[in-house]
Amino acid sequence: MSKPSLRLFVSFPEELVDRPMIYEMVKQFDVIPNLRRANVESHSGWMILELAGAADARDAAIAYLEAWAAP
């Protein structure tokens, strides 16, 4: 049986382009990412990401991503 997933649109600024955010999220929250589409340039980036795993792990991973998006 497959785990439920959420589809997210994530954008990030220049200072996060080189950061391995997906790797960090997987290691820290034990979620399963499926990168559907992305565009990363030197000044910014975005990705469409499906995120599967336990609901509490997905919620924690989303909070992690939102913390990076906060000003």
Residue, then its C-alpha position, 0 to 999 in steps of 0.5 A: m500500500s502506498k503512503p499518501s502524498l502531498r504536492l507542494f510548490v516550493s520557491f527559494p531565494e539565492e542564498l538557498v540555491d546551494r543548500p541540499m534542502i531535500y536531502e536535509m529534509v529526508k534525513q531529518f523527517d524520514v519523508i519520501p520526496n518525488l521531485r516532479r519539476a524544478n528550475v534552479e538558477s544562480h539567483s533563485g529556484w522553484m520546485i514542484l515536490e510530492l511529499a509522502g510519509a507519515a502525516d506528522a513527518r510530512d507536517a514537520a517537513i513542510a514546517y521546515l520548508e516554511a521556516w526557510a521561506a519566512p523573511 
